[in-house]
Amino acid sequence: MPFNFELVSPERQVRSGPVHQVVVPGTEGDFAVLEGHAPFMSTIRDGEIAIYETAGAEPLVMKIEGGFAEVGDNSLTILAEKVEA
């Protein structure tokens, strides 16, 4: 089952929509978010996020620099300082 994912930079909303899984480079280590994940917040280190639109699909990889991630009820919002496709 998908959950809602939003990726936002200071300039624009980069991506918004349902996804299966997202792997995020947290400052304490990488973490994966799936549907039903417990809510929490984390700072993000420079690195790459991997966005899986469906189970078993190849990920869309995007480079990000710094920011915050917020996992809520069936959602993930990433506020990145910089995003490169």
C-alpha positions as a Markdown table, in Angstrom:
| # | Residue | x | y | z |
|---|---|---|---|---|
| 1 | Met | 0.0 | 0.0 | 0.0 |
| 2 | Pro | 1.4 | 3.4 | -0.9 |
| 3 | Phe | 1.8 | 6.4 | 1.4 |
| 4 | Asn | 2.1 | 10.1 | 0.6 |
| 5 | Phe | 5.6 | 11.5 | -0.1 |
| 6 | Glu | 6.6 | 15.2 | -0.6 |
| 7 | Leu | 10.0 | 16.5 | -1.4 |
| 8 | Val | 10.4 | 20.2 | -1.1 |
| 9 | Ser | 13.4 | 22.6 | -1.7 |
| 10 | Pro | 13.5 | 26.3 | -0.9 |
| 11 | Glu | 12.8 | 27.0 | -4.6 |
| 12 | Arg | 9.9 | 24.6 | -5.3 |
| 13 | Gln | 8.0 | 21.5 | -4.5 |
| 14 | Val | 10.1 | 18.9 | -6.3 |
| 15 | Arg | 7.9 | 15.8 | -5.9 |
| 16 | Ser | 4.5 | 14.9 | -4.4 |
| 17 | Gly | 2.5 | 11.7 | -4.6 |
| 18 | Pro | 2.1 | 8.1 | -3.5 |
| 19 | Val | 5.1 | 5.9 | -3.1 |
| 20 | His | 5.9 | 2.4 | -1.8 |
| 21 | Gln | 9.2 | 3.2 | 0.0 |
| 22 | Val | 11.8 | 5.9 | 0.5 |
| 23 | Val | 15.3 | 5.5 | 1.8 |
| 24 | Val | 16.6 | 8.7 | 3.4 |
| 25 | Pro | 20.2 | 9.6 | 4.5 |
| 26 | Gly | 19.6 | 10.6 | 8.1 |
| 27 | Thr | 22.3 | 12.2 | 10.2 |
| 28 | Glu | 22.3 | 9.1 | 12.5 |
| 29 | Gly | 22.3 | 6.7 | 9.5 |
| 30 | Asp | 20.1 | 5.8 | 6.5 |
| 31 | Phe | 16.5 | 4.9 | 7.3 |
| 32 | Ala | 13.7 | 3.5 | 5.1 |
| 33 | Val | 10.1 | 4.6 | 5.3 |
| 34 | Leu | 7.2 | 2.3 | 4.4 |
| 35 | Glu | 3.4 | 2.6 | 4.9 |
| 36 | Gly | 2.5 | 2.5 | 8.6 |
| 37 | His | 5.9 | 3.7 | 9.9 |
| 38 | Ala | 5.9 | 5.2 | 13.4 |
| 39 | Pro | 5.9 | 9.1 | 13.3 |
| 40 | Phe | 9.3 | 10.8 | 14.0 |
| 41 | Met | 11.5 | 13.6 | 12.8 |
| 42 | Ser | 15.2 | 13.5 | 11.7 |
| 43 | Thr | 17.8 | 15.8 | 10.3 |
| 44 | Ile | 19.3 | 14.8 | 7.0 |
| 45 | Arg | 22.9 | 14.7 | 5.9 |
| 46 | Asp | 24.1 | 15.3 | 2.3 |
| 47 | Gly | 23.5 | 12.2 | 0.2 |
| 48 | Glu | 21.0 | 10.4 | -2.0 |
| 49 | Ile | 17.4 | 9.5 | -1.4 |
| 50 | Ala | 16.0 | 6.4 | -3.2 |
| 51 | Ile | 12.3 | 6.7 | -4.1 |
| 52 | Tyr | 10.5 | 3.4 | -4.9 |
| 53 | Glu | 7.1 | 4.1 | -6.5 |
| 54 | Thr | 6.1 | 0.4 | -6.3 |
| 55 | Ala | 7.4 | -2.7 | -4.7 |
| 56 | Gly | 10.2 | -4.3 | -6.7 |
| 57 | Ala | 10.6 | -1.3 | -8.9 |
| 58 | Glu | 14.0 | 0.4 | -9.6 |
| 59 | Pro | 14.4 | 3.4 | -7.4 |
| 60 | Leu | 14.5 | 7.0 | -8.6 |
| 61 | Val | 17.6 | 8.4 | -7.0 |
| 62 | Met | 18.0 | 12.1 | -6.2 |
| 63 | Lys | 20.9 | 13.9 | -4.5 |
| 64 | Ile | 20.0 | 16.1 | -1.6 |
| 65 | Glu | 21.9 | 18.4 | 0.7 |
| 66 | Gly | 20.9 | 18.8 | 4.3 |
| 67 | Gly | 17.4 | 19.4 | 5.7 |
| 68 | Phe | 14.7 | 17.7 | 7.7 |
| 69 | Ala | 12.5 | 14.7 | 7.3 |
| 70 | Glu | 9.1 | 14.3 | 9.1 |
| 71 | Val | 7.3 | 11.0 | 9.1 |
| 72 | Gly | 3.6 | 11.4 | 10.0 |
| 73 | Asp | 0.5 | 9.3 | 9.8 |
| 74 | Asn | 1.0 | 7.5 | 6.4 |
| 75 | Ser | 3.2 | 10.3 | 5.0 |
| 76 | Leu | 6.8 | 11.5 | 4.6 |
| 77 | Thr | 7.8 | 15.1 | 4.0 |
| 78 | Ile | 11.4 | 16.0 | 3.3 |
| 79 | Leu | 12.4 | 19.7 | 3.5 |
| 80 | Ala | 15.8 | 19.7 | 1.7 |
| 81 | Glu | 18.2 | 22.6 | 1.5 |
| 82 | Lys | 19.1 | 21.6 | -2.1 |
| 83 | Val | 17.8 | 18.9 | -4.5 |
| 84 | Glu | 19.5 | 17.6 | -7.7 |
| 85 | Ala | 17.7 | 15.2 | -10.0 |
